[in-house]
Amino acid sequence: MMEDRYLDILKEYWGYDGFRGIQRDIIESIGAGRDTLGLMPTGGGKSITFQVPALAQEGVCIVISPLIALMKDQVSHLLEKGIRAAAIYSGMMRNEIIVTLENAIFGGVKILYVSPERLSSDLFLAKLKRINVSFITVDEAHCISQWGYDFRPAYLQIAQIRKLKPDVPVLALTATATPEVVKDIQTQLAFKEENVFMMSFERKNVAYIVRKTEDKREELVHILCSVQGSAIVYTRSRRRSKEISQLLGQRGMTTTYFHAGLEHSIKDERQQAWTHDEVRVIVATNAFGMGIDKPDVRLVIHYDCPDSIEAYFQEAGRAGRDGKKSYAVLLYNNSDNRKLERRIDDNYPDKDVVKEVYNHLAYFFQIGVGSGVGHTFEFDIDKFSMTYRLFPTIVDSALKILDNAGYIKYETNPDSNARVMFQLSRNELYRLHETSPHEEKVIDALLRCYGGLFTDYVYVTESLIALQAGLSPEQVYLNLKALSQKRIIHFIPRRSTPYVTYIQDREDEEFIVIPPNVYEVRKEQFARRIHAIEQYATDDSVCRSKQLLSYFGEKRVGECGQCDVCIAQKTNSSKERNVEQAKQEILGLLEDGESHLVTELKGLNLPSNVFDEALEQLIMEEDVHLDGSYIYV
C-alpha cells in the first residue's frame, strides 16, 4: 500500500514513527494527484508534506520558495540524509544553473528548490519542458494573494508554469491565511477544485500576553527576569536591535543581535550561538526566524508592534514548539497606535511622490526617456535619499509600488554570492611562502572548484570551499579576507545591496499610470491589517487566543484561561466573590441590631482592600449606616 510506503519513507529518512496532525491527509491528497492547499501553523512540519511524497513518486518535485536562506538550509539537510536535492536562486552563475537543471532532467535531482524570480527566465522555462515533474510545491503560498500580507508579484508567474505542465498537481502551503486569502490562493493557482486541509491555529501551551507600558525597556527586563529560558525579542529597526541587546547585556544577560545588514558569517555565527544556548536572548528584526528549528523557545517578545496579525502570529509561533508552557508577549503603548497609523502613509505615499521618485531615479542612473529597458543598477538608497531629500522609507515604498506597477524590478535583499579573482599570476602563486596552512587549503580549494580565477571575478560559494578544504564556512570567510588583505586575491564578500532593473523603457512622468489594484486596493488592505493588530492590542475584553483564531476564521468555544485578558477576568471574578463574602460576614456581625464600633469589624480579619470595598458597597446600598465611629443596620 502507498500509505505504508509513505510511513516507510518517514521512518527511513527522518526516524519518526508516525505523522503529525494533518500531514498524512496532505500527503495522500497530493499523492493522489489532487491540487491541495495545506494550512499549518509555524512549527507544524510543513516540509514533511512535500518531501515524503516527492520521494514516493517518479520525477522531480519543484519547490517554489521566496526564502533563499531557508532553501539552502533545507537542501543541505536533505543532502545529509542522502536525498538528491538542489536549489536555483539569484546570484548563481549561468553554468551552475544549467548543470543543476540538466541534473534534474536526467534524474540527478529529486527535489528542486526555485526562487519565484527564476520562474520567468527563458533558460528555466526551456529546461522545465524536459523535466519529469511529479508535482509543484508552492511554499509561503499567501505571497500569491493580493489580499495576503506579503504579496509578491513574482508569484503570479506560477500560474504560467501550470500551463506548461497542465497535468502536474500543485501543493500550496502556508502558515497564515485568512478565509479570504485561502480562497484567493486557490484561484490564483488555478486549482481544478477547492481542496483545503487546515490544522487548528490554536497553541494550547502558548500564553498570549499584551503588556501595556510606557517604559518598554524596564518591562522587557522585568519579563526576561521573571521567565527563564531561551528568548527572541523582535524589534523593527536594526539600530534598535543592537541597542536593546546592549541594554540586556548591561543587565547581566547573555545576548546578541541579528539583522539583515550583518555579514553572512556573522549572522550564522550568532544564530548558532543562540541555537546552542551559548546566549540566552537574541534581539532581532523580522529577518530572523524563517527555518529556525529550536523547540525550547520559552519567550517571544515583540518590542515593536508588527504590521499585521499574520506577521505577529507567525513570529509568536516560534515559542514553545516542544509543547511546554511558553509566552508570546506584545509590548504596547499609545505611541504604537500613532506609529501604526503612520505606516499606512509611509507604505503608500501619495501617487505624485511615487512619480517623483521614478523621475529622480532616471536622473540618478542617467536614463533618458525611451531607453533603459533591461538595464540593472546597484542602488544606494541612502545616497539617493540624501541627494533628493527624501526619507528612505518613502523611497523604498515608492520603488515597491513601481515594481508592482511593472515599471521596474526592485530587489531589496538579493543574495549575491561572494566573488573572487586572483591578483597574482599562477606562477607567482606557486612561489608564495608567507601563507598559513589554512590559507593554503583555501587557495587549493579555490583552484580545484573554480576556473577563470586569474582573468576575471568568479562567483564562489563559501560552503563548497569549506567542504573541499575541510574547514568551517566561518574559517573560509576569515581566510579569504586575510588573503585579500595580503593582495593575493581580491575578495568581494556576499552582500545584499538592493538592485533596480528597468522592466520597460523610461516613461515621461506624466504618462506613469499606477492602477487601483496596485495602489488603492492594496492600501485599503494594508490599512485593514493595521487596524486588526490595533484592535488585538487594545481589546482587553476578549480572550487573546479567541481574537487570533477568529481572525483566521476559526471559532473557539471557550477561553484559553492563560492570556492576560483571561487572567484579569479571573482575578476580578475572584475579587468580586471575596467582596460578596465579606459583605455577608459584616452583616452577620450586625444582625443583633446593635450599634458596633467600626474597629470591631477589623476582628473579621478581612484583607483591607476587600473590607474597604465591601463596607463602601454596603453603605451605598443602604444596607448599613455609619454614625461617626459606629455602624449599624
Solvent accessible surface area in square Angstrom, and as a share of the most:
residue,aa,sasa,rsa
1,M,174,0.78
2,M,102,0.45
3,E,66,0.30
4,D,72,0.37
5,R,105,0.38
6,Y,6,0.02
7,L,40,0.20
8,D,80,0.41
9,I,1,0.00
10,L,1,0.01
11,K,94,0.40
12,E,121,0.54
13,Y,64,0.24
14,W,40,0.14
15,G,57,0.55
16,Y,117,0.45
17,D,122,0.63
18,G,37,0.35
19,F,36,0.15
20,R,134,0.49
21,G,64,0.61
22,I,25,0.13
23,Q,7,0.03
24,R,60,0.22
25,D,62,0.32
26,I,0,0.00
27,I,0,0.00
28,E,65,0.29
29,S,7,0.04
30,I,1,0.01
31,G,30,0.29
32,A,76,0.59
33,G,45,0.43
34,R,99,0.36
35,D,6,0.03
36,T,0,0.00
37,L,0,0.00
38,G,0,0.00
39,L,0,0.00
40,M,0,0.00
41,P,8,0.05
42,T,21,0.12
43,G,33,0.32
44,G,6,0.05
45,G,19,0.18
46,K,37,0.16
47,S,32,0.21
48,I,11,0.06
49,T,0,0.00
50,F,3,0.01
51,Q,9,0.04
52,V,0,0.00
53,P,0,0.00
54,A,0,0.00
55,L,25,0.12
56,A,17,0.14
57,Q,42,0.19
58,E,148,0.66
59,G,15,0.15
60,V,4,0.03
61,C,0,0.00
62,I,3,0.01
63,V,1,0.00
64,I,1,0.00
65,S,3,0.02
66,P,20,0.12
67,L,35,0.17
68,I,27,0.14
69,A,80,0.62
70,L,21,0.11
71,M,1,0.00
72,K,50,0.21
73,D,57,0.29
74,Q,33,0.14
75,V,17,0.10
76,S,53,0.34
77,H,90,0.40
78,L,4,0.02
79,L,98,0.49
80,E,135,0.61
81,K,77,0.33
82,G,61,0.58
83,I,4,0.02
84,R,125,0.46
85,A,9,0.07
86,A,21,0.16
87,A,13,0.10
88,I,1,0.00
89,Y,21,0.08
90,S,23,0.15
91,G,21,0.20
92,M,31,0.14
93,M,62,0.27
94,R,160,0.58
95,N,89,0.46
96,E,50,0.22
97,I,8,0.04
98,I,53,0.27
99,V,87,0.50
100,T,17,0.10
101,L,0,0.00
102,E,44,0.20
103,N,67,0.34
104,A,3,0.02
105,I,28,0.14
106,F,149,0.62
107,G,42,0.41
108,G,36,0.35
109,V,8,0.04
110,K,30,0.13
111,I,0,0.00
112,L,0,0.00
113,Y,4,0.02
114,V,0,0.00
115,S,2,0.01
116,P,1,0.01
117,E,70,0.31
118,R,58,0.21
119,L,2,0.01
120,S,62,0.40
121,S,33,0.22
122,D,118,0.61
123,L,29,0.15
124,F,4,0.02
125,L,48,0.24
126,A,56,0.44
127,K,31,0.13
128,L,0,0.00
129,K,129,0.55
130,R,130,0.48
131,I,2,0.01
132,N,95,0.49
133,V,12,0.07
134,S,13,0.09
135,F,0,0.00
136,I,1,0.00
137,T,0,0.00
138,V,0,0.00
139,D,11,0.06
140,E,9,0.04
141,A,0,0.00
142,H,3,0.01
143,C,1,0.00
144,I,1,0.00
145,S,0,0.00
146,Q,47,0.21
147,W,66,0.23
148,G,3,0.03
149,Y,47,0.18
150,D,46,0.24
151,F,35,0.15
152,R,77,0.28
153,P,48,0.30
154,A,15,0.12
155,Y,0,0.00
156,L,75,0.37
157,Q,67,0.30
158,I,0,0.00
159,A,27,0.21
160,Q,89,0.39
161,I,4,0.02
162,R,15,0.05
163,K,144,0.61
164,L,66,0.33
165,K,29,0.12
166,P,81,0.51
167,D,132,0.68
168,V,16,0.09
169,P,16,0.10
170,V,0,0.00
171,L,0,0.00
172,A,0,0.00
173,L,0,0.00
174,T,0,0.00
175,A,2,0.01
176,T,1,0.00
177,A,2,0.01
178,T,19,0.11
179,P,79,0.49
180,E,73,0.33
181,V,3,0.02
182,V,16,0.09
183,K,125,0.53
184,D,17,0.09
185,I,0,0.00
186,Q,8,0.04
187,T,95,0.55
188,Q,51,0.23
189,L,0,0.00
190,A,59,0.45
191,F,25,0.10
192,K,145,0.62
193,E,96,0.43
194,E,113,0.51
195,N,12,0.06
196,V,54,0.31
197,F,48,0.20
198,M,84,0.37
199,M,51,0.23
200,S,57,0.37
201,F,1,0.00
202,E,47,0.21
203,R,40,0.15
204,K,160,0.68
205,N,27,0.14
206,V,3,0.02
207,A,0,0.00
208,Y,7,0.03
209,I,11,0.06
210,V,6,0.03
211,R,93,0.34
212,K,97,0.41
213,T,23,0.13
214,E,139,0.62
215,D,73,0.38
216,K,21,0.09
217,R,90,0.33
218,E,79,0.35
219,E,33,0.15
220,L,0,0.00
221,V,12,0.07
222,H,110,0.49
223,I,12,0.06
224,L,0,0.00
225,C,77,0.46
226,S,72,0.46
227,V,34,0.19
228,Q,124,0.55
229,G,28,0.27
230,S,9,0.06
231,A,0,0.00
232,I,0,0.00
233,V,0,0.00
234,Y,5,0.02
235,T,6,0.04
236,R,119,0.43
237,S,41,0.27
238,R,124,0.45
239,R,157,0.57
240,R,61,0.22
241,S,0,0.00
242,K,91,0.38
243,E,53,0.24
244,I,0,0.00
245,S,7,0.04
246,Q,93,0.41
247,L,25,0.12
248,L,0,0.00
249,G,36,0.35
250,Q,146,0.65
251,R,109,0.40
252,G,70,0.67
253,M,23,0.10
254,T,77,0.45
255,T,27,0.16
256,T,19,0.11
257,Y,38,0.14
258,F,15,0.06
259,H,22,0.10
260,A,19,0.15
261,G,42,0.40
262,L,30,0.15
263,E,60,0.27
264,H,71,0.32
265,S,10,0.07
266,I,61,0.31
267,K,46,0.19
268,D,50,0.26
269,E,104,0.47
270,R,54,0.20
271,Q,51,0.23
272,Q,76,0.34
273,A,18,0.14
274,W,0,0.00
275,T,45,0.26
276,H,116,0.52
277,D,88,0.46
278,E,121,0.54
279,V,25,0.14
280,R,48,0.18
281,V,0,0.00
282,I,0,0.00
283,V,0,0.00
284,A,0,0.00
285,T,13,0.07
286,N,116,0.59
287,A,51,0.40
288,F,2,0.01
289,G,5,0.05
290,M,77,0.34
291,G,35,0.34
292,I,9,0.05
293,D,129,0.67
294,K,8,0.03
295,P,70,0.44
296,D,50,0.26
297,V,0,0.00
298,R,40,0.15
299,L,0,0.00
300,V,0,0.00
301,I,0,0.00
302,H,3,0.01
303,Y,16,0.06
304,D,10,0.05
305,C,0,0.00
306,P,11,0.07
307,D,34,0.18
308,S,3,0.02
309,I,6,0.03
310,E,4,0.02
311,A,20,0.16
312,Y,0,0.00
313,F,8,0.03
314,Q,11,0.05
315,E,18,0.08
316,A,0,0.00
317,G,5,0.05
318,R,8,0.03
319,A,0,0.00
320,G,1,0.01
321,R,71,0.26
322,D,52,0.27
323,G,51,0.49
324,K,131,0.55
325,K,95,0.40
326,S,0,0.00
327,Y,61,0.23
328,A,0,0.00
329,V,5,0.03
330,L,0,0.00
331,L,0,0.00
332,Y,7,0.03
333,N,18,0.09
334,N,109,0.56
335,S,30,0.20
336,D,3,0.01
337,N,61,0.31
338,R,151,0.55
339,K,67,0.28
340,L,0,0.00
341,E,68,0.30
342,R,140,0.51
343,R,21,0.08
344,I,18,0.09
345,D,87,0.45
346,D,41,0.21
347,N,49,0.25
348,Y,29,0.11
349,P,9,0.06
350,D,86,0.45
351,K,56,0.24
352,D,99,0.51
353,V,42,0.24
354,V,0,0.00
355,K,48,0.20
356,E,67,0.30
357,V,0,0.00
358,Y,1,0.00
359,N,33,0.17
360,H,39,0.17
361,L,0,0.00
362,A,1,0.01
363,Y,128,0.49
364,F,48,0.20
365,F,25,0.11
366,Q,152,0.68
367,I,18,0.09
368,G,39,0.37
369,V,89,0.51
370,G,50,0.48
371,S,50,0.32
372,G,6,0.06
373,V,79,0.46
374,G,57,0.55
375,H,103,0.46
376,T,76,0.44
377,F,45,0.19
378,E,91,0.41
379,F,0,0.00
380,D,73,0.38
381,I,37,0.19
382,D,86,0.45
383,K,121,0.51
384,F,0,0.00
385,S,5,0.03
386,M,158,0.70
387,T,79,0.46
388,Y,51,0.19
389,R,224,0.82
390,L,36,0.18
391,F,152,0.64
392,P,57,0.36
393,T,82,0.48
394,I,29,0.15
395,V,0,0.00
396,D,35,0.18
397,S,9,0.06
398,A,0,0.00
399,L,0,0.00
400,K,94,0.40
401,I,5,0.03
402,L,0,0.00
403,D,24,0.13
404,N,46,0.23
405,A,23,0.17
406,G,28,0.27
407,Y,18,0.07
408,I,2,0.01
409,K,54,0.23
410,Y,16,0.06
411,E,47,0.21
412,T,59,0.34
413,N,92,0.47
414,P,13,0.08
415,D,27,0.14
416,S,11,0.07
417,N,7,0.04
418,A,2,0.02
419,R,52,0.19
420,V,0,0.00
421,M,48,0.21
422,F,7,0.03
423,Q,92,0.41
424,L,45,0.23
425,S,54,0.35
426,R,119,0.43
427,N,101,0.52
428,E,76,0.34
429,L,11,0.05
430,Y,145,0.55
431,R,159,0.58
432,L,39,0.19
433,H,167,0.75
434,E,109,0.49
435,T,18,0.10
436,S,45,0.29
437,P,100,0.63
438,H,70,0.31
439,E,9,0.04
440,E,94,0.42
441,K,93,0.39
442,V,0,0.00
443,I,17,0.09
444,D,65,0.34
445,A,1,0.00
446,L,0,0.00
447,L,46,0.23
448,R,165,0.60
449,C,41,0.24
450,Y,29,0.11
451,G,60,0.58
452,G,46,0.45
453,L,2,0.01
454,F,54,0.22
455,T,116,0.67
456,D,86,0.45
457,Y,75,0.28
458,V,10,0.06
459,Y,67,0.25
460,V,2,0.01
461,T,34,0.20
462,E,8,0.04
463,S,64,0.41
464,L,75,0.37
465,I,0,0.00
466,A,5,0.04
467,L,149,0.74
468,Q,85,0.38
469,A,13,0.10
470,G,66,0.63
471,L,21,0.10
472,S,41,0.27
473,P,56,0.35
474,E,46,0.20
475,Q,67,0.30
476,V,0,0.00
477,Y,17,0.06
478,L,113,0.56
479,N,18,0.09
480,L,0,0.00
481,K,78,0.33
482,A,28,0.21
483,L,0,0.00
484,S,28,0.18
485,Q,144,0.64
486,K,88,0.37
487,R,177,0.64
488,I,3,0.01
489,I,0,0.00
490,H,71,0.32
491,F,12,0.05
492,I,40,0.20
493,P,38,0.24
494,R,39,0.14
495,R,69,0.25
496,S,43,0.28
497,T,35,0.20
498,P,28,0.18
499,Y,38,0.14
500,V,0,0.00
501,T,24,0.14
502,Y,1,0.00
503,I,89,0.45
504,Q,67,0.30
505,D,53,0.27
506,R,28,0.10
507,E,60,0.27
508,D,55,0.28
509,E,58,0.26
510,E,134,0.60
511,F,128,0.53
512,I,5,0.03
513,V,99,0.57
514,I,8,0.04
515,P,43,0.27
516,P,81,0.51
517,N,75,0.38
518,V,7,0.04
519,Y,19,0.07
520,E,78,0.35
521,V,44,0.26
522,R,24,0.09
523,K,58,0.25
524,E,104,0.47
525,Q,12,0.05
526,F,19,0.08
527,A,18,0.14
528,R,125,0.46
529,R,24,0.09
530,I,0,0.00
531,H,85,0.38
532,A,21,0.17
533,I,0,0.00
534,E,20,0.09
535,Q,106,0.47
536,Y,2,0.01
537,A,0,0.00
538,T,67,0.39
539,D,27,0.14
540,D,80,0.42
541,S,76,0.49
542,V,59,0.34
543,C,2,0.01
544,R,0,0.00
545,S,6,0.04
546,K,52,0.22
547,Q,25,0.11
548,L,1,0.01
549,L,5,0.02
550,S,59,0.38
551,Y,54,0.20
552,F,1,0.01
553,G,39,0.37
554,E,35,0.16
555,K,168,0.71
556,R,57,0.21
557,V,152,0.87
558,G,35,0.33
559,E,91,0.41
560,C,29,0.17
561,G,24,0.23
562,Q,33,0.15
563,C,0,0.00
564,D,26,0.14
565,V,3,0.02
566,C,6,0.03
567,I,88,0.44
568,A,50,0.38
569,Q,82,0.37
570,K,118,0.50
571,T,81,0.47
572,N,85,0.44
573,S,46,0.29
574,S,41,0.26
575,K,77,0.32
576,E,113,0.51
577,R,151,0.55
578,N,70,0.36
579,V,4,0.03
580,E,86,0.38
581,Q,111,0.49
582,A,0,0.00
583,K,17,0.07
584,Q,115,0.51
585,E,63,0.28
586,I,0,0.00
587,L,51,0.25
588,G,37,0.35
589,L,60,0.30
590,L,0,0.00
591,E,146,0.65
592,D,85,0.44
593,G,52,0.50
594,E,106,0.48
595,S,62,0.40
596,H,24,0.11
597,L,69,0.34
598,V,34,0.20
599,T,95,0.55
600,E,83,0.37
601,L,1,0.01
602,K,118,0.50
603,G,58,0.56
604,L,46,0.23
605,N,134,0.69
606,L,39,0.19
607,P,79,0.50
608,S,83,0.53
609,N,90,0.46
610,V,9,0.05
611,F,10,0.04
612,D,81,0.42
613,E,59,0.27
614,A,0,0.00
615,L,22,0.11
616,E,101,0.45
617,Q,51,0.23
618,L,0,0.00
619,I,61,0.31
620,M,145,0.65
621,E,92,0.41
622,E,128,0.57
623,D,64,0.33
624,V,1,0.00
625,H,76,0.34
626,L,88,0.44
627,D,92,0.48
628,G,67,0.65
629,S,68,0.44
630,Y,108,0.41
631,I,0,0.00
632,Y,79,0.30
633,V,76,0.43
